[in-house]
């Protein structure tokens, strides 16, 4: 969840590429963000699109993810 990654402006210890910091989410916007970035193993993309994170408007993803978390 990019909202929980302080290295990109969030608040928390989530880090892209460090699966020990990952946690389960039901938030569809976070799922979409992760799928677009893609997941690699030993440098090989095995799931997702492999998009450059600079092409993903993080501010819009954060806003949309927050809306999805509302009751």
mmCIF file as Biopython writes it, N, C-alpha, C and O atoms, coordinates in Angstrom:
data_model
#
loop_
_atom_site.group_PDB
_atom_site.id
_atom_site.type_symbol
_atom_site.label_atom_id
_atom_site.label_alt_id
_atom_site.label_comp_id
_atom_site.label_asym_id
_atom_site.label_entity_id
_atom_site.label_seq_id
_atom_site.pdbx_PDB_ins_code
_atom_site.Cartn_x
_atom_site.Cartn_y
_atom_site.Cartn_z
_atom_site.occupancy
_atom_site.B_iso_or_equiv
_atom_site.auth_seq_id
_atom_site.auth_asym_id
_atom_site.pdbx_PDB_model_num
ATOM 1   N N  . UNK A ? 1  ? 0.851   -1.170  0.000   1.0 0.0 1  A 1 
ATOM 2   C CA . UNK A ? 1  ? 0.000   0.000   0.000   1.0 0.0 1  A 1 
ATOM 3   C C  . UNK A ? 1  ? 0.901   1.239   0.000   1.0 0.0 1  A 1 
ATOM 4   O O  . UNK A ? 1  ? 1.589   1.498   0.987   1.0 0.0 1  A 1 
ATOM 5   N N  . UNK A ? 2  ? 0.904   1.997   -1.085  1.0 0.0 2  A 1 
ATOM 6   C CA . UNK A ? 2  ? 1.792   3.166   -1.132  1.0 0.0 2  A 1 
ATOM 7   C C  . UNK A ? 2  ? 1.503   4.198   -0.050  1.0 0.0 2  A 1 
ATOM 8   O O  . UNK A ? 2  ? 2.368   5.011   0.274   1.0 0.0 2  A 1 
ATOM 9   N N  . UNK A ? 3  ? 0.307   4.175   0.508   1.0 0.0 3  A 1 
ATOM 10  C CA . UNK A ? 3  ? -0.011  5.103   1.594   1.0 0.0 3  A 1 
ATOM 11  C C  . UNK A ? 3  ? 0.766   4.763   2.856   1.0 0.0 3  A 1 
ATOM 12  O O  . UNK A ? 3  ? 0.874   5.587   3.764   1.0 0.0 3  A 1 
ATOM 13  N N  . UNK A ? 4  ? 1.304   3.557   2.914   1.0 0.0 4  A 1 
ATOM 14  C CA . UNK A ? 4  ? 2.040   3.092   4.091   1.0 0.0 4  A 1 
ATOM 15  C C  . UNK A ? 4  ? 3.534   2.969   3.813   1.0 0.0 4  A 1 
ATOM 16  O O  . UNK A ? 4  ? 4.232   2.206   4.480   1.0 0.0 4  A 1 
ATOM 17  N N  . UNK A ? 5  ? 4.024   3.721   2.827   1.0 0.0 5  A 1 
ATOM 18  C CA . UNK A ? 5  ? 5.441   3.692   2.448   1.0 0.0 5  A 1 
ATOM 19  C C  . UNK A ? 5  ? 6.029   5.089   2.625   1.0 0.0 5  A 1 
ATOM 20  O O  . UNK A ? 5  ? 5.844   5.954   1.769   1.0 0.0 5  A 1 
ATOM 21  N N  . UNK A ? 6  ? 6.735   5.311   3.729   1.0 0.0 6  A 1 
ATOM 22  C CA . UNK A ? 6  ? 7.285   6.633   4.016   1.0 0.0 6  A 1 
ATOM 23  C C  . UNK A ? 6  ? 8.374   7.058   3.035   1.0 0.0 6  A 1 
ATOM 24  O O  . UNK A ? 6  ? 8.712   8.240   2.971   1.0 0.0 6  A 1 
ATOM 25  N N  . UNK A ? 7  ? 8.922   6.126   2.278   1.0 0.0 7  A 1 
ATOM 26  C CA . UNK A ? 7  ? 9.962   6.491   1.310   1.0 0.0 7  A 1 
ATOM 27  C C  . UNK A ? 7  ? 9.387   7.214   0.090   1.0 0.0 7  A 1 
ATOM 28  O O  . UNK A ? 7  ? 10.134  7.807   -0.687  1.0 0.0 7  A 1 
ATOM 29  N N  . UNK A ? 8  ? 8.035   7.167   -0.084  1.0 0.0 8  A 1 
ATOM 30  C CA . UNK A ? 8  ? 7.408   7.884   -1.196  1.0 0.0 8  A 1 
ATOM 31  C C  . UNK A ? 8  ? 6.332   8.856   -0.714  1.0 0.0 8  A 1 
ATOM 32  O O  . UNK A ? 8  ? 5.458   9.262   -1.480  1.0 0.0 8  A 1 
ATOM 33  N N  . UNK A ? 9  ? 6.407   9.223   0.567   1.0 0.0 9  A 1 
ATOM 34  C CA . UNK A ? 9  ? 5.482   10.218  1.086   1.0 0.0 9  A 1 
ATOM 35  C C  . UNK A ? 9  ? 4.374   9.690   1.962   1.0 0.0 9  A 1 
ATOM 36  O O  . UNK A ? 9  ? 3.605   10.472  2.520   1.0 0.0 9  A 1 
ATOM 37  N N  . UNK A ? 10 ? 4.272   8.376   2.096   1.0 0.0 10 A 1 
ATOM 38  C CA . UNK A ? 10 ? 3.252   7.793   2.960   1.0 0.0 10 A 1 
ATOM 39  C C  . UNK A ? 10 ? 3.706   7.798   4.415   1.0 0.0 10 A 1 
ATOM 40  O O  . UNK A ? 10 ? 4.665   8.480   4.776   1.0 0.0 10 A 1 
ATOM 41  N N  . UNK A ? 11 ? 3.019   7.046   5.225   1.0 0.0 11 A 1 
ATOM 42  C CA . UNK A ? 11 ? 3.358   6.958   6.645   1.0 0.0 11 A 1 
ATOM 43  C C  . UNK A ? 11 ? 3.398   5.490   7.049   1.0 0.0 11 A 1 
ATOM 44  O O  . UNK A ? 11 ? 2.360   4.881   7.303   1.0 0.0 11 A 1 
ATOM 45  N N  . UNK A ? 12 ? 4.587   4.933   7.106   1.0 0.0 12 A 1 
ATOM 46  C CA . UNK A ? 12 ? 4.707   3.540   7.507   1.0 0.0 12 A 1 
ATOM 47  C C  . UNK A ? 12 ? 5.958   2.892   6.945   1.0 0.0 12 A 1 
ATOM 48  O O  . UNK A ? 12 ? 6.812   3.554   6.356   1.0 0.0 12 A 1 
ATOM 49  N N  . UNK A ? 13 ? 6.048   1.575   7.142   1.0 0.0 13 A 1 
ATOM 50  C CA . UNK A ? 13 ? 7.262   0.853   6.760   1.0 0.0 13 A 1 
ATOM 51  C C  . UNK A ? 13 ? 7.088   -0.065  5.553   1.0 0.0 13 A 1 
ATOM 52  O O  . UNK A ? 13 ? 7.953   -0.898  5.285   1.0 0.0 13 A 1 
ATOM 53  N N  . UNK A ? 14 ? 5.981   0.077   4.820   1.0 0.0 14 A 1 
ATOM 54  C CA . UNK A ? 14 ? 5.846   -0.716  3.589   1.0 0.0 14 A 1 
ATOM 55  C C  . UNK A ? 14 ? 6.915   -0.261  2.594   1.0 0.0 14 A 1 
ATOM 56  O O  . UNK A ? 14 ? 7.170   0.936   2.456   1.0 0.0 14 A 1 
ATOM 57  N N  . UNK A ? 15 ? 7.533   -1.210  1.907   1.0 0.0 15 A 1 
ATOM 58  C CA . UNK A ? 15 ? 8.530   -0.890  0.887   1.0 0.0 15 A 1 
ATOM 59  C C  . UNK A ? 15 ? 8.300   -1.780  -0.315  1.0 0.0 15 A 1 
ATOM 60  O O  . UNK A ? 15 ? 8.159   -2.995  -0.182  1.0 0.0 15 A 1 
ATOM 61  N N  . UNK A ? 16 ? 8.261   -1.168  -1.498  1.0 0.0 16 A 1 
ATOM 62  C CA . UNK A ? 16 ? 8.116   -1.930  -2.723  1.0 0.0 16 A 1 
ATOM 63  C C  . UNK A ? 16 ? 9.328   -2.830  -2.886  1.0 0.0 16 A 1 
ATOM 64  O O  . UNK A ? 16 ? 10.465  -2.383  -2.742  1.0 0.0 16 A 1 
ATOM 65  N N  . UNK A ? 17 ? 9.085   -4.093  -3.187  1.0 0.0 17 A 1 
ATOM 66  C CA . UNK A ? 17 ? 10.168  -5.047  -3.404  1.0 0.0 17 A 1 
ATOM 67  C C  . UNK A ? 17 ? 10.611  -5.769  -2.146  1.0 0.0 17 A 1 
ATOM 68  O O  . UNK A ? 17 ? 11.455  -6.662  -2.221  1.0 0.0 17 A 1 
ATOM 69  N N  . UNK A ? 18 ? 10.065  -5.408  -0.990  1.0 0.0 18 A 1 
ATOM 70  C CA . UNK A ? 18 ? 10.404  -6.077  0.271   1.0 0.0 18 A 1 
ATOM 71  C C  . UNK A ? 18 ? 9.144   -6.757  0.793   1.0 0.0 18 A 1 
ATOM 72  O O  . UNK A ? 18 ? 8.346   -6.154  1.511   1.0 0.0 18 A 1 
ATOM 73  N N  . UNK A ? 19 ? 8.982   -8.024  0.420   1.0 0.0 19 A 1 
ATOM 74  C CA . UNK A ? 19 ? 7.735   -8.713  0.767   1.0 0.0 19 A 1 
ATOM 75  C C  . UNK A ? 19 ? 7.536   -8.911  2.261   1.0 0.0 19 A 1 
ATOM 76  O O  . UNK A ? 19 ? 6.432   -9.251  2.686   1.0 0.0 19 A 1 
ATOM 77  N N  . UNK A ? 20 ? 8.561   -8.711  3.066   1.0 0.0 20 A 1 
ATOM 78  C CA . UNK A ? 20 ? 8.377   -8.817  4.516   1.0 0.0 20 A 1 
ATOM 79  C C  . UNK A ? 20 ? 7.565   -7.641  5.064   1.0 0.0 20 A 1 
ATOM 80  O O  . UNK A ? 20 ? 7.104   -7.688  6.205   1.0 0.0 20 A 1 
ATOM 81  N N  . UNK A ? 21 ? 7.386   -6.587  4.260   1.0 0.0 21 A 1 
ATOM 82  C CA . UNK A ? 21 ? 6.607   -5.426  4.700   1.0 0.0 21 A 1 
ATOM 83  C C  . UNK A ? 21 ? 5.194   -5.426  4.127   1.0 0.0 21 A 1 
ATOM 84  O O  . UNK A ? 21 ? 4.416   -4.518  4.420   1.0 0.0 21 A 1 
ATOM 85  N N  . UNK A ? 22 ? 4.849   -6.410  3.329   1.0 0.0 22 A 1 
ATOM 86  C CA . UNK A ? 22 ? 3.529   -6.458  2.696   1.0 0.0 22 A 1 
ATOM 87  C C  . UNK A ? 22 ? 2.473   -6.952  3.675   1.0 0.0 22 A 1 
ATOM 88  O O  . UNK A ? 22 ? 2.785   -7.670  4.626   1.0 0.0 22 A 1 
ATOM 89  N N  . UNK A ? 23 ? 1.223   -6.565  3.439   1.0 0.0 23 A 1 
ATOM 90  C CA . UNK A ? 23 ? 0.107   -7.092  4.218   1.0 0.0 23 A 1 
ATOM 91  C C  . UNK A ? 23 ? -1.107  -7.208  3.311   1.0 0.0 23 A 1 
ATOM 92  O O  . UNK A ? 23 ? -1.182  -6.560  2.267   1.0 0.0 23 A 1 
ATOM 93  N N  . UNK A ? 24 ? -2.049  -8.034  3.719   1.0 0.0 24 A 1 
ATOM 94  C CA . UNK A ? 24 ? -3.263  -8.274  2.953   1.0 0.0 24 A 1 
ATOM 95  C C  . UNK A ? 24 ? -4.104  -7.006  2.864   1.0 0.0 24 A 1 
ATOM 96  O O  . UNK A ? 24 ? -4.163  -6.224  3.813   1.0 0.0 24 A 1 
ATOM 97  N N  . UNK A ? 25 ? -4.756  -6.809  1.718   1.0 0.0 25 A 1 
ATOM 98  C CA . UNK A ? 25 ? -5.705  -5.712  1.560   1.0 0.0 25 A 1 
ATOM 99  C C  . UNK A ? 25 ? -6.873  -6.173  0.706   1.0 0.0 25 A 1 
ATOM 100 O O  . UNK A ? 25 ? -6.725  -7.025  -0.171  1.0 0.0 25 A 1 
ATOM 101 N N  . UNK A ? 26 ? -8.024  -5.605  0.972   1.0 0.0 26 A 1 
ATOM 102 C CA . UNK A ? 26 ? -9.193  -5.813  0.119   1.0 0.0 26 A 1 
ATOM 103 C C  . UNK A ? 26 ? -9.477  -4.548  -0.684  1.0 0.0 26 A 1 
ATOM 104 O O  . UNK A ? 26 ? -10.501 -4.465  -1.362  1.0 0.0 26 A 1 
ATOM 105 N N  . UNK A ? 27 ? -8.590  -3.570  -0.616  1.0 0.0 27 A 1 
ATOM 106 C CA . UNK A ? 27 ? -8.783  -2.296  -1.292  1.0 0.0 27 A 1 
ATOM 107 C C  . UNK A ? 27 ? -8.493  -2.477  -2.785  1.0 0.0 27 A 1 
ATOM 108 O O  . UNK A ? 27 ? -7.356  -2.770  -3.154  1.0 0.0 27 A 1 
ATOM 109 N N  . UNK A ? 28 ? -9.498  -2.307  -3.645  1.0 0.0 28 A 1 
ATOM 110 C CA . UNK A ? 28 ? -9.304  -2.547  -5.077  1.0 0.0 28 A 1 
ATOM 111 C C  . UNK A ? 28 ? -8.339  -1.561  -5.738  1.0 0.0 28 A 1 
ATOM 112 O O  . UNK A ? 28 ? -7.712  -1.899  -6.742  1.0 0.0 28 A 1 
ATOM 113 N N  . UNK A ? 29 ? -8.211  -0.372  -5.205  1.0 0.0 29 A 1 
ATOM 114 C CA . UNK A ? 29 ? -7.291  0.614   -5.786  1.0 0.0 29 A 1 
ATOM 115 C C  . UNK A ? 29 ? -5.849  0.216   -5.486  1.0 0.0 29 A 1 
ATOM 116 O O  . UNK A ? 29 ? -4.981  0.344   -6.349  1.0 0.0 29 A 1 
ATOM 117 N N  . UNK A ? 30 ? -5.591  -0.256  -4.292  1.0 0.0 30 A 1 
ATOM 118 C CA . UNK A ? 30 ? -4.254  -0.736  -3.952  1.0 0.0 30 A 1 
ATOM 119 C C  . UNK A ? 30 ? -3.907  -1.953  -4.807  1.0 0.0 30 A 1 
ATOM 120 O O  . UNK A ? 30 ? -2.777  -2.084  -5.277  1.0 0.0 30 A 1 
ATOM 121 N N  . UNK A ? 31 ? -4.874  -2.835  -5.005  1.0 0.0 31 A 1 
ATOM 122 C CA . UNK A ? 31 ? -4.655  -3.997  -5.879  1.0 0.0 31 A 1 
ATOM 123 C C  . UNK A ? 31 ? -4.310  -3.557  -7.302  1.0 0.0 31 A 1 
ATOM 124 O O  . UNK A ? 31 ? -3.396  -4.104  -7.918  1.0 0.0 31 A 1 
ATOM 125 N N  . UNK A ? 32 ? -5.043  -2.568  -7.824  1.0 0.0 32 A 1 
ATOM 126 C CA . UNK A ? 32 ? -4.799  -2.063  -9.169  1.0 0.0 32 A 1 
ATOM 127 C C  . UNK A ? 32 ? -3.394  -1.466  -9.278  1.0 0.0 32 A 1 
ATOM 128 O O  . UNK A ? 32 ? -2.674  -1.734  -10.239 1.0 0.0 32 A 1 
ATOM 129 N N  . UNK A ? 33 ? -3.014  -0.664  -8.299  1.0 0.0 33 A 1 
ATOM 130 C CA . UNK A ? 33 ? -1.681  -0.056  -8.282  1.0 0.0 33 A 1 
ATOM 131 C C  . UNK A ? 33 ? -0.600  -1.137  -8.314  1.0 0.0 33 A 1 
ATOM 132 O O  . UNK A ? 33 ? 0.346   -1.059  -9.098  1.0 0.0 33 A 1 
ATOM 133 N N  . UNK A ? 34 ? -0.752  -2.142  -7.455  1.0 0.0 34 A 1 
ATOM 134 C CA . UNK A ? 34 ? 0.236   -3.225  -7.396  1.0 0.0 34 A 1 
ATOM 135 C C  . UNK A ? 34 ? 0.290   -4.020  -8.700  1.0 0.0 34 A 1 
ATOM 136 O O  . UNK A ? 34 ? 1.374   -4.382  -9.159  1.0 0.0 34 A 1 
ATOM 137 N N  . UNK A ? 35 ? -0.860  -4.290  -9.295  1.0 0.0 35 A 1 
ATOM 138 C CA . UNK A ? 35 ? -0.893  -5.036  -10.548 1.0 0.0 35 A 1 
ATOM 139 C C  . UNK A ? 35 ? -0.199  -4.242  -11.659 1.0 0.0 35 A 1 
ATOM 140 O O  . UNK A ? 35 ? 0.567   -4.800  -12.445 1.0 0.0 35 A 1 
ATOM 141 N N  . UNK A ? 36 ? -0.473  -2.947  -11.714 1.0 0.0 36 A 1 
ATOM 142 C CA . UNK A ? 36 ? 0.168   -2.130  -12.754 1.0 0.0 36 A 1 
ATOM 143 C C  . UNK A ? 36 ? 1.676   -2.082  -12.573 1.0 0.0 36 A 1 
ATOM 144 O O  . UNK A ? 36 ? 2.409   -2.118  -13.562 1.0 0.0 36 A 1 
ATOM 145 N N  . UNK A ? 37 ? 2.159   -2.001  -11.346 1.0 0.0 37 A 1 
ATOM 146 C CA . UNK A ? 37 ? 3.605   -2.012  -11.108 1.0 0.0 37 A 1 
ATOM 147 C C  . UNK A ? 37 ? 4.193   -3.368  -11.464 1.0 0.0 37 A 1 
ATOM 148 O O  . UNK A ? 37 ? 5.278   -3.457  -12.038 1.0 0.0 37 A 1 
ATOM 149 N N  . UNK A ? 38 ? 3.468   -4.421  -11.117 1.0 0.0 38 A 1 
ATOM 150 C CA . UNK A ? 38 ? 3.927   -5.773  -11.430 1.0 0.0 38 A 1 
ATOM 151 C C  . UNK A ? 38 ? 4.805   -6.350  -10.333 1.0 0.0 38 A 1 
ATOM 152 O O  . UNK A ? 38 ? 5.376   -5.627  -9.517  1.0 0.0 38 A 1 
ATOM 153 N N  . UNK A ? 39 ? 4.896   -7.661  -10.339 1.0 0.0 39 A 1 
ATOM 154 C CA . UNK A ? 39 ? 5.709   -8.366  -9.358  1.0 0.0 39 A 1 
ATOM 155 C C  . UNK A ? 39 ? 6.761   -9.188  -10.086 1.0 0.0 39 A 1 
ATOM 156 O O  . UNK A ? 39 ? 6.477   -9.862  -11.077 1.0 0.0 39 A 1 
ATOM 157 N N  . UNK A ? 40 ? 7.984   -9.115  -9.571  1.0 0.0 40 A 1 
ATOM 158 C CA . UNK A ? 40 ? 9.104   -9.832  -10.185 1.0 0.0 40 A 1 
ATOM 159 C C  . UNK A ? 40 ? 9.729   -10.784 -9.179  1.0 0.0 40 A 1 
ATOM 160 O O  . UNK A ? 40 ? 9.654   -10.581 -7.967  1.0 0.0 40 A 1 
ATOM 161 N N  . UNK A ? 41 ? 10.337  -11.813 -9.707  1.0 0.0 41 A 1 
ATOM 162 C CA . UNK A ? 41 ? 11.114  -12.756 -8.911  1.0 0.0 41 A 1 
ATOM 163 C C  . UNK A ? 41 ? 12.429  -12.946 -9.627  1.0 0.0 41 A 1 
ATOM 164 O O  . UNK A ? 41 ? 12.454  -13.348 -10.790 1.0 0.0 41 A 1 
ATOM 165 N N  . UNK A ? 42 ? 13.523  -12.661 -8.943  1.0 0.0 42 A 1 
ATOM 166 C CA . UNK A ? 42 ? 14.860  -12.732 -9.550  1.0 0.0 42 A 1 
ATOM 167 C C  . UNK A ? 42 ? 14.939  -11.913 -10.841 1.0 0.0 42 A 1 
ATOM 168 O O  . UNK A ? 42 ? 15.592  -12.312 -11.805 1.0 0.0 42 A 1 
ATOM 169 N N  . UNK A ? 43 ? 14.267  -10.768 -10.839 1.0 0.0 43 A 1 
ATOM 170 C CA . UNK A ? 43 ? 14.319  -9.876  -11.984 1.0 0.0 43 A 1 
ATOM 171 C C  . UNK A ? 43 ? 13.369  -10.214 -13.117 1.0 0.0 43 A 1 
ATOM 172 O O  . UNK A ? 43 ? 13.327  -9.493  -14.113 1.0 0.0 43 A 1 
ATOM 173 N N  . UNK A ? 44 ? 12.609  -11.288 -12.993 1.0 0.0 44 A 1 
ATOM 174 C CA . UNK A ? 44 ? 11.662  -11.696 -14.031 1.0 0.0 44 A 1 
ATOM 175 C C  . UNK A ? 44 ? 10.242  -11.330 -13.614 1.0 0.0 44 A 1 
ATOM 176 O O  . UNK A ? 44 ? 9.769   -11.751 -12.558 1.0 0.0 44 A 1 
ATOM 177 N N  . UNK A ? 45 ? 9.564   -10.542 -14.449 1.0 0.0 45 A 1 
ATOM 178 C CA . UNK A ? 45 ? 8.180   -10.176 -14.192 1.0 0.0 45 A 1 
ATOM 179 C C  . UNK A ? 45 ? 7.308   -11.417 -14.314 1.0 0.0 45 A 1 
ATOM 180 O O  . UNK A ? 45 ? 7.282   -12.056 -15.366 1.0 0.0 45 A 1 
ATOM 181 N N  . UNK A ? 46 ? 6.597   -11.761 -13.249 1.0 0.0 46 A 1 
ATOM 182 C CA . UNK A ? 46 ? 5.735   -12.945 -13.307 1.0 0.0 46 A 1 
ATOM 183 C C  . UNK A ? 46 ? 4.258   -12.609 -13.143 1.0 0.0 46 A 1 
ATOM 184 O O  . UNK A ? 46 ? 3.405   -13.465 -13.378 1.0 0.0 46 A 1 
ATOM 185 N N  . UNK A ? 47 ? 3.939   -11.382 -12.745 1.0 0.0 47 A 1 
ATOM 186 C CA . UNK A ? 47 ? 2.547   -10.992 -12.575 1.0 0.0 47 A 1 
ATOM 187 C C  . UNK A ? 47 ? 2.444   -9.483  -12.725 1.0 0.0 47 A 1 
ATOM 188 O O  . UNK A ? 47 ? 3.233   -8.739  -12.143 1.0 0.0 47 A 1 
ATOM 189 N N  . UNK A ? 48 ? 1.487   -9.041  -13.493 1.0 0.0 48 A 1 
ATOM 190 C CA . UNK A ? 48 ? 1.249   -7.618  -13.617 1.0 0.0 48 A 1 
ATOM 191 C C  . UNK A ? 48 ? 1.818   -7.031  -14.889 1.0 0.0 48 A 1 
ATOM 192 O O  . UNK A ? 48 ? 2.238   -7.743  -15.802 1.0 0.0 48 A 1 
ATOM 193 N N  . UNK A ? 49 ? 1.819   -5.692  -14.923 1.0 0.0 49 A 1 
ATOM 194 C CA . UNK A ? 49 ? 2.149   -4.972  -16.142 1.0 0.0 49 A 1 
ATOM 195 C C  . UNK A ? 49 ? 3.590   -4.453  -16.203 1.0 0.0 49 A 1 
ATOM 196 O O  . UNK A ? 49 ? 4.091   -4.180  -17.293 1.0 0.0 49 A 1 
ATOM 197 N N  . UNK A ? 50 ? 4.251   -4.313  -15.080 1.0 0.0 50 A 1 
ATOM 198 C CA . UNK A ? 50 ? 5.626   -3.823  -15.070 1.0 0.0 50 A 1 
ATOM 199 C C  . UNK A ? 50 ? 5.751   -2.346  -15.424 1.0 0.0 50 A 1 
ATOM 200 O O  . UNK A ? 50 ? 6.757   -1.926  -15.996 1.0 0.0 50 A 1 
ATOM 201 N N  . UNK A ? 51 ? 4.728   -1.552  -15.084 1.0 0.0 51 A 1 
ATOM 202 C CA . UNK A ? 51 ? 4.762   -0.125  -15.402 1.0 0.0 51 A 1 
ATOM 203 C C  . UNK A ? 51 ? 5.766   0.608   -14.520 1.0 0.0 51 A 1 
ATOM 204 O O  . UNK A ? 51 ? 6.005   0.224   -13.375 1.0 0.0 51 A 1 
ATOM 205 N N  . UNK A ? 52 ? 6.345   1.659   -15.068 1.0 0.0 52 A 1 
ATOM 206 C CA . UNK A ? 52 ? 7.233   2.538   -14.321 1.0 0.0 52 A 1 
ATOM 207 C C  . UNK A ? 52 ? 6.394   3.279   -13.279 1.0 0.0 52 A 1 
ATOM 208 O O  . UNK A ? 52 ? 5.366   3.860   -13.629 1.0 0.0 52 A 1 
ATOM 209 N N  . UNK A ? 53 ? 6.804   3.275   -12.004 1.0 0.0 53 A 1 
ATOM 210 C CA . UNK A ? 53 ? 6.003   3.944   -10.981 1.0 0.0 53 A 1 
ATOM 211 C C  . UNK A ? 53 ? 5.842   5.443   -11.231 1.0 0.0 53 A 1 
ATOM 212 O O  . UNK A ? 53 ? 4.890   6.050   -10.741 1.0 0.0 53 A 1 
ATOM 213 N N  . UNK A ? 54 ? 6.754   6.042   -11.983 1.0 0.0 54 A 1 
ATOM 214 C CA . UNK A ? 54 ? 6.627   7.468   -12.306 1.0 0.0 54 A 1 
ATOM 215 C C  . UNK A ? 54 ? 5.426   7.741   -13.206 1.0 0.0 54 A 1 
ATOM 216 O O  . UNK A ? 54 ? 4.968   8.880   -13.296 1.0 0.0 54 A 1 
ATOM 217 N N  . UNK A ? 55 ? 4.913   6.709   -13.872 1.0 0.0 55 A 1 
ATOM 218 C CA . UNK A ? 55 ? 3.748   6.878   -14.743 1.0 0.0 55 A 1 
ATOM 219 C C  . UNK A ? 55 ? 2.428   6.711   -13.997 1.0 0.0 55 A 1 
ATOM 220 O O  . UNK A ? 55 ? 1.359   6.931   -14.566 1.0 0.0 55 A 1 
ATOM 221 N N  . UNK A ? 56 ? 2.499   6.327   -12.734 1.0 0.0 56 A 1 
ATOM 222 C CA . UNK A ? 56 ? 1.295   6.120   -11.926 1.0 0.0 56 A 1 
ATOM 223 C C  . UNK A ? 56 ? 1.110   7.322   -11.003 1.0 0.0 56 A 1 
ATOM 224 O O  . UNK A ? 56 ? 1.956   7.566   -10.142 1.0 0.0 56 A 1 
ATOM 225 N N  . UNK A ? 57 ? 0.023   8.076   -11.162 1.0 0.0 57 A 1 
ATOM 226 C CA . UNK A ? 57 ? -0.190  9.287   -10.355 1.0 0.0 57 A 1 
ATOM 227 C C  . UNK A ? 57 ? -0.513  8.939   -8.893  1.0 0.0 57 A 1 
ATOM 228 O O  . UNK A ? 57 ? -1.671  8.734   -8.529  1.0 0.0 57 A 1 
ATOM 229 N N  . UNK A ? 58 ? 0.530   8.879   -8.078  1.0 0.0 58 A 1 
ATOM 230 C CA . UNK A ? 58 ? 0.380   8.402   -6.706  1.0 0.0 58 A 1 
ATOM 231 C C  . UNK A ? 58 ? -0.645  9.211   -5.929  1.0 0.0 58 A 1 
ATOM 232 O O  . UNK A ? 58 ? -1.365  8.651   -5.103  1.0 0.0 58 A 1 
ATOM 233 N N  . UNK A ? 59 ? -0.728  10.511  -6.169  1.0 0.0 59 A 1 
ATOM 234 C CA . UNK A ? 59 ? -1.694  11.332  -5.430  1.0 0.0 59 A 1 
ATOM 235 C C  . UNK A ? 59 ? -3.126  10.904  -5.734  1.0 0.0 59 A 1 
ATOM 236 O O  . UNK A ? 59 ? -3.974  10.904  -4.842  1.0 0.0 59 A 1 
ATOM 237 N N  . UNK A ? 60 ? -3.394  10.549  -6.959  1.0 0.0 60 A 1 
ATOM 238 C CA . UNK A ? 60 ? -4.732  10.087  -7.332  1.0 0.0 60 A 1 
ATOM 239 C C  . UNK A ? 60 ? -5.023  8.699   -6.780  1.0 0.0 60 A 1 
ATOM 240 O O  . UNK A ? 60 ? -6.147  8.409   -6.367  1.0 0.0 60 A 1 
ATOM 241 N N  . UNK A ? 61 ? -4.009  7.846   -6.774  1.0 0.0 61 A 1 
ATOM 242 C CA . UNK A ? 61 ? -4.192  6.513   -6.189  1.0 0.0 61 A 1 
ATOM 243 C C  . UNK A ? 61 ? -4.481  6.617   -4.691  1.0 0.0 61 A 1 
ATOM 244 O O  . UNK A ? 61 ? -5.337  5.901   -4.172  1.0 0.0 61 A 1 
ATOM 245 N N  . UNK A ? 62 ? -3.773  7.502   -4.000  1.0 0.0 62 A 1 
ATOM 246 C CA . UNK A ? 62 ? -3.993  7.671   -2.565  1.0 0.0 62 A 1 
ATOM 247 C C  . UNK A ? 62 ? -5.412  8.164   -2.293  1.0 0.0 62 A 1 
ATOM 248 O O  . UNK A ? 62 ? -6.089  7.650   -1.403  1.0 0.0 62 A 1 
ATOM 249 N N  . UNK A ? 63 ? -5.861  9.158   -3.055  1.0 0.0 63 A 1 
ATOM 250 C CA . UNK A ? 63 ? -7.215  9.680   -2.886  1.0 0.0 63 A 1 
ATOM 251 C C  . UNK A ? 63 ? -8.255  8.586   -3.127  1.0 0.0 63 A 1 
ATOM 252 O O  . UNK A ? 63 ? -9.180  8.421   -2.331  1.0 0.0 63 A 1 
ATOM 253 N N  . UNK A ? 64 ? -8.105  7.848   -4.209  1.0 0.0 64 A 1 
ATOM 254 C CA . UNK A ? 64 ? -9.062  6.791   -4.544  1.0 0.0 64 A 1 
ATOM 255 C C  . UNK A ? 64 ? -9.034  5.663   -3.508  1.0 0.0 64 A 1 
ATOM 256 O O  . UNK A ? 64 ? -10.083 5.134   -3.139  1.0 0.0 64 A 1 
ATOM 257 N N  . UNK A ? 65 ? -7.839  5.294   -3.039  1.0 0.0 65 A 1 
ATOM 258 C CA . UNK A ? 65 ? -7.728  4.238   -2.021  1.0 0.0 65 A 1 
ATOM 259 C C  . UNK A ? 65 ? -8.392  4.678   -0.731  1.0 0.0 65 A 1 
ATOM 260 O O  . UNK A ? 65 ? -9.070  3.883   -0.080  1.0 0.0 65 A 1 
ATOM 261 N N  . UNK A ? 66 ? -8.204  5.937   -0.352  1.0 0.0 66 A 1 
ATOM 262 C CA . UNK A ? 66 ? -8.858  6.447   0.864   1.0 0.0 66 A 1 
ATOM 263 C C  . UNK A ? 66 ? -10.373 6.410   0.737   1.0 0.0 66 A 1 
ATOM 264 O O  . UNK A ? 66 ? -11.064 6.065   1.695   1.0 0.0 66 A 1 
ATOM 265 N N  . UNK A ? 67 ? -10.898 6.758   -0.427  1.0 0.0 67 A 1 
ATOM 266 C CA . UNK A ? 67 ? -12.337 6.709   -0.644  1.0 0.0 67 A 1 
ATOM 267 C C  . UNK A ? 67 ? -12.843 5.267   -0.508  1.0 0.0 67 A 1 
ATOM 268 O O  . UNK A ? 67 ? -13.897 5.030   0.082   1.0 0.0 67 A 1 
ATOM 269 N N  . UNK A ? 68 ? -12.094 4.316   -1.051  1.0 0.0 68 A 1 
ATOM 270 C CA . UNK A ? 68 ? -12.500 2.905   -0.958  1.0 0.0 68 A 1 
ATOM 271 C C  . UNK A ? 68 ? -12.473 2.394   0.490   1.0 0.0 68 A 1 
ATOM 272 O O  . UNK A ? 68 ? -13.190 1.453   0.829   1.0 0.0 68 A 1 
ATOM 273 N N  . UNK A ? 69 ? -11.664 3.002   1.324   1.0 0.0 69 A 1 
ATOM 274 C CA . UNK A ? 69 ? -11.588 2.582   2.728   1.0 0.0 69 A 1 
ATOM 275 C C  . UNK A ? 69 ? -12.703 3.171   3.585   1.0 0.0 69 A 1 
ATOM 276 O O  . UNK A ? 69 ? -12.883 2.751   4.728   1.0 0.0 69 A 1 
ATOM 277 N N  . UNK A ? 70 ? -13.450 4.130   3.060   1.0 0.0 70 A 1 
ATOM 278 C CA . UNK A ? 70 ? -14.538 4.725   3.835   1.0 0.0 70 A 1 
ATOM 279 C C  . UNK A ? 70 ? -15.659 3.725   4.053   1.0 0.0 70 A 1 
ATOM 280 O O  . UNK A ? 70 ? -15.892 2.844   3.224   1.0 0.0 70 A 1 
ATOM 281 N N  . UNK A ? 71 ? -16.337 3.867   5.155   1.0 0.0 71 A 1 
ATOM 282 C CA . UNK A ? 71 ? -17.452 2.977   5.471   1.0 0.0 71 A 1 
ATOM 283 C C  . UNK A ? 71 ? -18.686 3.358   4.701   1.0 0.0 71 A 1 
ATOM 284 O O  . UNK A ? 71 ? -19.726 2.715   4.843   1.0 0.0 71 A 1 
#
